[in-house]
Amino acid sequence: MKDQIITYRSEVRPSDREHIRQLVEATGFFSPQEIDIAIELVEERLAKGNRSGYHFLFAELSGSIIGYTCFGPIPGTLHSHDLYWIVVHHSFRRLGIGKSLLAHTEELISDRGGWLIYTDTSSRDQYEATRRFYTDCGYRQEALLRDFYSPGDSKIIYVKTVSSKNRVE
């Protein structure tokens, strides 16, 4: 990978359904229902385009998707966005690809006038690396919703303020 260049694209293609399914399944973190949700967001984007409110950024290496984000504005807010998904193929983890993908995503959100980015994850031990990733990338814990997913599995919400070219304070 040393001499190969990672490229980014935001255009969503029909073939991305299966690529995202494979990426999300390969993590071993997500339930079949959660995997279906990831695919539904792709389908919604393909059907409605920008009106869907779902935006994607794909990281590709030699034409193959090695990671992606899904994000979008939070309805009813002025500048807040959700980061719905960030997934990096297990073979490419811990190489800085997730941080690069997230930084590019934050820039896209900023370019669209967003400056608050929310994301969430589980409190289960399995997600410790995910929580550390968010804090290492400048996100702070904003809320803890106890037993949200199931007893003993809370939802942790993170937020980051990014600079926006359109921000008025």
C-alpha positions as CSV (number, residue, x, y, z in Angstrom):
1,M,0.0,0.0,0.0
2,K,3.0,2.3,0.4
3,D,3.1,3.5,-3.2
4,Q,-0.7,3.3,-3.8
5,I,-2.9,6.3,-3.5
6,I,-6.2,6.4,-1.8
7,T,-8.8,8.2,-3.8
8,Y,-12.2,9.5,-2.6
9,R,-15.5,9.8,-4.3
10,S,-18.9,10.9,-3.2
11,E,-21.0,9.6,-6.1
12,V,-23.1,6.6,-5.1
13,R,-23.3,3.8,-7.5
14,P,-25.7,0.8,-7.6
15,S,-22.8,-1.6,-7.0
16,D,-22.1,0.2,-3.7
17,R,-25.0,-1.7,-2.1
18,E,-23.0,-4.9,-2.2
19,H,-19.7,-3.3,-1.4
20,I,-21.2,-1.7,1.7
21,R,-22.8,-4.9,2.8
22,Q,-19.5,-6.7,2.6
23,L,-17.7,-4.0,4.5
24,V,-20.2,-3.8,7.3
25,E,-20.6,-7.6,7.6
26,A,-16.8,-8.1,7.7
27,T,-16.5,-5.9,10.8
28,G,-18.3,-8.5,12.9
29,F,-19.8,-5.7,14.9
30,F,-23.2,-5.2,13.4
31,S,-26.4,-7.2,13.6
32,P,-28.3,-8.3,10.4
33,Q,-30.8,-5.5,11.1
34,E,-28.1,-2.9,11.3
35,I,-26.5,-4.2,8.1
36,D,-29.9,-3.8,6.4
37,I,-30.1,-0.2,7.6
38,A,-26.7,0.5,6.1
39,I,-28.0,-0.8,2.7
40,E,-31.3,1.1,3.0
41,L,-29.4,4.4,3.3
42,V,-27.6,3.6,0.0
43,E,-30.9,2.7,-1.7
44,E,-32.5,5.9,-0.4
45,R,-29.6,7.9,-1.8
46,L,-29.9,6.2,-5.2
47,A,-33.6,6.7,-5.3
48,K,-33.8,10.3,-4.2
49,G,-30.3,11.8,-4.7
50,N,-29.5,14.8,-2.5
51,R,-33.2,15.0,-1.4
52,S,-32.5,11.8,0.6
53,G,-30.4,13.8,3.1
54,Y,-27.8,11.0,3.0
55,H,-24.4,11.7,1.7
56,F,-21.5,9.3,1.2
57,L,-17.8,9.4,0.9
58,F,-15.9,6.3,-0.3
59,A,-12.2,5.7,0.1
60,E,-10.9,3.6,-2.7
61,L,-7.6,1.9,-3.3
62,S,-6.9,0.6,-6.8
63,G,-10.6,0.9,-7.6
64,S,-11.8,-1.1,-4.6
65,I,-13.7,0.4,-1.7
66,I,-11.7,0.1,1.5
67,G,-13.9,2.4,3.7
68,Y,-16.8,4.8,3.6
69,T,-18.8,7.3,5.6
70,C,-22.5,8.1,5.5
71,F,-23.6,11.5,6.8
72,G,-26.2,14.1,6.5
73,P,-27.9,17.2,7.9
74,I,-30.2,16.7,10.9
75,P,-33.7,17.7,9.9
76,G,-35.0,20.7,11.8
77,T,-31.5,22.1,12.6
78,L,-29.5,24.8,11.0
79,H,-25.9,23.5,11.1
80,S,-26.0,20.1,12.7
81,H,-25.1,16.9,10.9
82,D,-25.1,13.2,11.8
83,L,-22.3,10.9,11.0
84,Y,-24.3,7.7,10.5
85,W,-21.6,5.3,9.5
86,I,-17.9,5.2,9.3
87,V,-16.4,1.8,8.3
88,V,-12.9,0.8,7.2
89,H,-12.2,-2.7,5.8
90,H,-10.6,-4.8,8.6
91,S,-7.4,-5.3,6.4
92,F,-6.9,-1.6,6.4
93,R,-7.5,-0.6,10.0
94,R,-4.9,1.2,12.1
95,L,-3.3,2.7,9.0
96,G,-4.8,6.2,9.4
97,I,-7.5,5.6,6.8
98,G,-10.4,6.1,9.1
99,K,-8.9,9.4,10.4
100,S,-8.3,10.6,6.8
101,L,-11.8,9.5,5.8
102,L,-13.3,11.3,8.7
103,A,-11.3,14.5,8.1
104,H,-12.5,14.5,4.5
105,T,-16.0,14.0,5.6
106,E,-15.8,16.8,8.1
107,E,-14.5,19.1,5.4
108,L,-17.5,18.2,3.1
109,I,-19.9,18.9,6.0
110,S,-18.1,22.3,6.6
111,D,-18.3,23.1,2.9
112,R,-22.1,22.5,3.2
113,G,-22.4,25.0,6.1
114,G,-22.4,22.4,8.8
115,W,-20.4,22.9,12.0
116,L,-21.7,20.5,14.6
117,I,-21.2,16.8,13.8
118,Y,-22.9,14.2,16.0
119,T,-22.1,10.5,16.0
120,D,-22.9,7.7,18.4
121,T,-21.8,4.2,19.4
122,S,-22.4,1.5,21.9
123,S,-21.0,1.3,25.4
124,R,-20.2,-2.4,25.0
125,D,-16.6,-3.3,25.5
126,Q,-16.4,-4.4,21.8
127,Y,-16.7,-0.7,20.9
128,E,-13.9,0.6,23.1
129,A,-11.6,1.2,20.1
130,T,-14.5,3.0,18.3
131,R,-14.9,5.3,21.3
132,R,-11.2,6.0,21.5
133,F,-11.2,6.7,17.7
134,Y,-13.8,9.4,18.2
135,T,-12.0,11.1,21.1
136,D,-8.7,10.9,19.3
137,C,-10.3,12.7,16.4
138,G,-11.5,15.6,18.6
139,Y,-15.0,14.4,19.4
140,R,-16.3,14.8,23.0
141,Q,-18.9,12.8,24.7
142,E,-22.1,14.8,24.8
143,A,-24.6,12.3,26.2
144,L,-25.1,8.8,27.6
145,L,-28.4,7.2,27.1
146,R,-28.4,4.3,29.5
147,D,-29.7,0.9,28.4
148,F,-30.6,2.4,25.0
149,Y,-29.9,-0.6,22.9
150,S,-30.6,-3.2,25.5
151,P,-30.0,-3.6,29.3
152,G,-26.3,-2.8,29.9
153,D,-25.8,-1.5,26.4
154,S,-26.0,2.3,26.4
155,K,-25.8,4.7,23.6
156,I,-22.9,7.2,23.8
157,I,-23.3,10.4,21.7
158,Y,-20.3,12.4,20.6
159,V,-20.1,15.8,19.1
160,K,-17.4,17.9,17.4
161,T,-17.5,21.5,16.3
162,V,-15.8,22.1,13.0
163,S,-15.0,25.4,11.3
164,S,-17.5,26.3,8.6
165,K,-17.0,28.8,5.8
166,N,-20.7,29.8,6.3
167,R,-20.6,30.0,10.1
168,V,-22.0,33.1,11.7
169,E,-21.7,33.4,15.5
